Amino acid sequence: MKTLPSGMGRNLAARWGRPSQVALVAAALSFGVTSVSLAASEPSPEEAAAAADSAWTDLKFDLFGDRKLVEGTDVVSLEAPKRAADPAIVPMTIRLDPEKDIRKVTLVIDENPSPVAGTFTLAKGAGVTELSTRVRVNAYTDVHVVAEAADGTLYVTKQFVKAAGGCAAPAAKDPEVAAREMGRMKLRDFGEVEGAADRREAQLQIRHPNNSGLQKDQVTLLYIPAHFITDLDVERGGQPVFSMTGGISISEDPNFRFTYEGDSAEPFHVKAVDTEGKVFEETFPVTAS
């Protein structure tokens, strides 16, 4: 069975844009990449760590060029399970220093077919100092988070996660149900963050299959075409809170929990766009759960 030449898939995937992500998934499939070839043998933690380090060397240059990445600070931290209970739904929580003006966060799953899970742009003064989501993890890997401050400084942290096969895992929901519920949204407000009276916390849930292009229909055994949310914009009171450009590594039914600042009475407005050009929009009054 053929597989992508060493480094080739990483370098291509690191550059995936919005519509081009679908084409690259198809390209990967044309080389014969399957769930078996992606995670056929489980390496030792040491072997996996070495492979992840090698992947990051290429990825960080593709994504950030020769810019310096500052390590070992408290500006950005990542909370993730060391061993995932379900590789298709791996929780990730990113925390940012509120004293730093962080404007962009890039979440990179080094060994995934499409390593960049999502790039989040944070609005100035929006108070997004904590952001959680769920991702697919396809092989033992380092997960890197790079936070870019307003002055251009890049801060990086990483965590090693043991999981395999997440990108090829079958969808949890029946396809007919998923199609019927696609685009439905729910937003809950959890009130003030403990110990930070100026910040509140909310959670956004979006019904969408977010198909990776590496999953098979369990009846026909044919690959299900990639179909996922590429762009997400969250506003409150007409002002931006954060936006995301995402790829195949975000889990089915995308879920985002985040902090924000400001008048709790201001409504949220959410707009999402997927790879088929479908647009989903909804406005939510803020009501505590």
C-alpha positions in Angstrom: 0.0 0.0 0.0 1.3 3.4 -0.9 1.6 6.2 1.6 2.6 9.9 1.2 6.4 10.4 1.0 8.0 11.4 4.2 7.4 15.1 4.9 5.3 15.7 1.8 2.0 15.4 3.4 3.1 17.6 6.3 4.3 20.4 4.1 1.3 20.4 1.9 -1.2 20.1 4.8 0.4 23.0 6.7 -0.6 25.3 3.8 -4.2 24.2 3.5 -6.6 27.1 3.0 -10.3 27.1 3.0 -11.7 25.4 -0.2 -8.3 23.9 -1.0 -8.5 21.7 2.1 -11.0 19.5 0.3 -8.8 19.1 -2.7 -5.8 18.1 -0.5 -7.9 15.5 1.3 -8.8 14.0 -2.0 -5.1 14.1 -3.1 -4.1 12.3 0.1 -6.7 9.6 -0.7 -5.4 9.2 -4.2 -2.1 8.1 -2.7 -3.9 5.4 -0.8 -3.9 6.9 2.7 -6.4 5.1 4.9 -7.0 4.7 8.5 -4.8 1.6 8.4 -1.8 3.3 6.9 -2.1 6.3 9.1 -2.1 4.4 12.3 -1.2 0.8 11.4 1.4 0.3 14.1 1.5 2.1 17.4 5.0 3.5 18.1 6.5 3.7 21.5 6.1 7.1 23.2 9.8 7.8 22.6 9.4 7.0 18.9 6.3 9.0 18.6 7.8 12.0 20.4 10.8 11.9 18.0 8.5 11.8 15.0 6.4 14.7 16.4 9.5 16.8 16.9 10.5 16.1 13.3 7.1 17.1 12.0 7.2 20.4 14.0 10.5 21.4 12.5 8.9 21.5 9.1 5.5 22.8 10.2 6.8 25.8 12.2 8.8 27.0 9.2 5.8 26.5 6.9 3.5 28.4 9.2 5.8 31.0 10.8 8.9 31.1 8.6 12.0 32.0 10.5 10.2 34.1 13.2 11.3 33.3 16.7 8.9 31.3 18.9 9.2 32.0 22.6 9.0 28.9 24.8 8.7 28.3 28.5 6.4 31.2 29.5 3.0 31.4 31.2 1.6 33.5 28.3 -0.1 30.5 26.7 -0.9 27.0 28.2 -2.6 24.0 26.8 -4.7 21.5 28.8 -5.3 18.2 27.0 -5.5 14.5 28.0 -2.3 12.6 27.9 -4.2 9.6 26.6 -7.5 10.3 24.8 -10.6 8.3 25.7 -12.0 8.9 22.2 -9.5 10.0 19.4 -12.4 11.6 17.4 -13.4 13.9 20.3 -10.3 15.1 22.2 -10.9 18.1 24.4 -8.4 21.0 24.2 -8.4 24.0 26.5 -6.1 27.0 25.7 -5.4 29.6 28.4 -3.9 33.0 27.7 -2.3 35.6 30.0 -4.9 38.4 30.4 -2.0 40.9 30.7 -0.8 40.1 27.2 -2.7 41.5 24.2 -3.0 38.1 22.3 -4.6 38.6 18.9 -4.2 35.2 17.2 -4.0 31.6 18.3 -3.0 28.7 16.1 -3.8 25.1 17.2 -1.5 22.5 15.5 -1.8 18.8 15.8 1.5 17.8 14.4 0.9 14.3 13.1 -2.6 14.9 11.7 -3.1 14.7 7.9 -4.1 18.4 8.1 -2.1 19.6 11.1 -3.6 23.1 11.5 -6.8 22.3 13.4 -7.8 26.0 13.6 -6.6 29.6 13.6 -8.4 31.9 16.0 -8.3 35.7 15.6 -9.2 37.4 18.9 -10.7 40.9 19.0 -8.9 43.6 20.9 -10.5 44.0 24.4 -12.9 41.1 23.8 -11.5 39.3 26.9 -10.9 35.9 25.3 -8.4 34.5 27.7 -9.6 30.9 27.7 -10.8 28.9 24.7 -11.8 25.3 24.5 -12.8 23.0 21.6 -12.7 19.3 20.6 -10.5 17.8 17.9 -9.6 14.7 16.1 -6.2 13.2 16.8 -5.0 10.7 14.2 -1.7 9.4 15.7 0.5 9.8 18.8 1.6 13.4 18.5 2.7 16.7 20.0 0.0 19.3 19.9 1.4 22.9 19.7 -0.4 26.1 20.4 1.1 29.4 19.1 -0.2 32.7 20.5 0.7 35.9 18.7 0.6 39.1 20.6 -0.3 42.5 19.1 3.4 43.4 19.0 4.1 40.3 16.8 5.8 38.2 19.5 5.0 34.5 19.1 4.6 32.4 22.2 4.4 28.6 22.0 3.6 25.6 24.2 3.0 22.0 23.5 1.6 18.7 25.0 2.0 15.1 23.9 -1.3 13.3 23.3 -1.7 9.5 22.9 -4.5 8.8 20.4 -4.9 7.1 17.0 -7.4 7.0 14.2 -9.5 10.0 15.0 -9.6 11.5 11.5 -10.9 8.2 10.0 -13.3 7.3 12.9 -16.9 6.8 11.8 -19.3 9.6 12.5 -21.2 9.2 15.8 -24.5 10.5 14.4 -26.8 8.9 11.7 -26.1 10.7 8.4 -29.8 11.5 7.9 -30.1 13.0 11.3 -26.9 14.9 10.8 -28.2 16.4 7.5 -31.5 17.3 9.1 -29.9 19.1 12.1 -27.0 20.7 10.2 -26.5 24.3 11.1 -28.5 24.4 14.3 -26.8 26.3 17.0 -27.0 26.7 20.7 -25.3 29.3 22.9 -25.2 29.2 26.7 -23.9 31.8 29.0 -22.3 30.6 32.3 -22.0 34.0 34.0 -19.0 35.5 35.6 -15.7 33.6 35.7 -14.7 32.8 39.3 -12.0 35.2 40.5 -12.5 37.5 37.4 -15.5 39.7 37.8 -14.8 41.5 34.5 -15.0 38.3 32.5 -17.9 35.9 31.7 -17.9 32.5 30.0 -20.1 31.1 27.2 -20.4 28.0 25.1 -21.3 27.7 21.4 -22.4 24.4 19.9 -23.0 23.9 16.1 -24.6 20.9 14.6 -22.4 19.9 11.6 -20.9 16.5 10.6 -17.5 18.1 9.9 -16.6 15.2 7.7 -12.8 14.8 7.3 -12.7 13.1 3.9 -10.9 10.1 5.5 -14.1 8.4 6.9 -15.9 5.6 5.2 -19.6 5.1 4.8 -20.3 2.0 7.0 -22.7 0.6 4.4 -21.1 1.3 1.0 -17.5 1.4 2.4 -16.9 4.4 0.1 -15.1 7.5 1.4 -17.4 10.2 2.6 -16.5 13.6 0.9 -14.9 16.2 3.2 -17.5 18.6 4.4 -16.7 20.9 7.3 -17.0 24.4 8.7 -14.2 26.6 7.3 -15.1 30.0 8.8 -16.7 31.1 12.1 -17.4 34.6 13.3 -18.7 35.4 16.8 -19.9 38.9 17.6 -21.5 40.5 20.6 -23.4 43.7 20.5 -22.2 44.3 16.9 -18.5 44.0 18.0 -16.3 41.0 17.1 -15.3 38.6 19.9 -13.4 36.0 17.9 -13.2 34.3 14.5 -11.9 31.0 13.4 -10.6 29.4 10.2 -10.9 25.7 10.6 -10.1 22.4 9.0 -10.8 18.6 9.2 -9.3 18.2 12.6 -12.2 20.0 14.4 -14.6 17.3 15.7 -18.1 16.5 14.6 -20.6 19.0 16.0 -18.1 21.8 16.7 -18.1 23.1 20.2 -16.4 26.2 21.5 -16.3 27.4 25.1 -14.8 30.9 25.7 -14.4 33.8 28.0 -15.4 37.4 27.1 -15.8 40.8 28.6 -18.5 43.4 28.5 -22.2 44.1 29.2 -23.9 40.8 29.7 -27.1 42.1 28.2 -25.6 42.5 24.7 -26.7 39.7 22.3 -24.4 37.4 20.5 -24.5 36.9 16.7 -22.8 33.8 15.1 -22.1 33.2 11.5 -20.6 29.9 10.1 -19.7 28.9 6.6 -18.8 25.4 5.4 -16.9 23.9 2.4 -20.1 23.7 0.4 -20.7 27.5 0.8 -23.7 27.0 3.1 -24.1 29.9 5.6 -25.6 29.4 9.0 -26.4 32.5 11.1 -28.2 33.1 14.4 -28.6 35.7 17.1 -28.7 34.8 20.8 -29.8 36.9 23.7 -27.6 36.2 26.7 -29.4 34.1 29.3 -27.5 32.3 32.0 -27.9 28.5 32.1 
